[in-house]
């Protein structure tokens, strides 16, 4: 697969006006653990805090995703100070979430101090463009708890449209939104050039769930 073979492209950090988005590394583990233990940051994401073992396993899966799939987590850093603000991810949704086995989603998670400044939209927009242009993704989903209105607004700003709702057994309801490659190409925002023919095939479906 062209996207995975291009090591330089995989390792390159994405940059926006205010942010640097490097590929996930061991430098992010401590910050990731801090985010996971912040109940305000994770109130719409985790049903309970992760154990140390679960944290480590998720981190290792994130590292392997880049090697095996050519997509994965990126840290979100303040371009001026280098401060860790959160992370974004392009990953397979995984089983038990009302989606197909090969559905790919965009995720964006910030520390509470970084909320309300447009950072999630800026960071998610950069990985959206990278997913379509470099990794050859043909369709992206975005999912958010219906109570998390701000997360839904991020997806709307990025060109995603409503697809369906999904209710979990515990009663939690998520809204699922979608953006196709054609929709991305027509979206009125700066985007990288389309990928070559090989990378347009997209990543292979993993055998394990990469979602938190």
Buried (B, 14 or more C-beta within 10 A) or exposed (E): BBBBEBEEBBEBBBEBEBBBBBBBBEEBBEBBBEBBEBEEBBEBBBEEEBEEEBBEEBBEBBBBBBEBBBBBBBBBBBBEEEEBBBBBBBBBBBEEBBBEEBBBBBBBBBBEEBBEEEBBBBBBBBBBBBBBBBBBBBBBBBBBBBEBEEBBEBBEBBBBEEBEEBEEEEEEEBBBBBBBBEBBEEBEEEBEEBBEEEBBBBBEEBEEBBBB
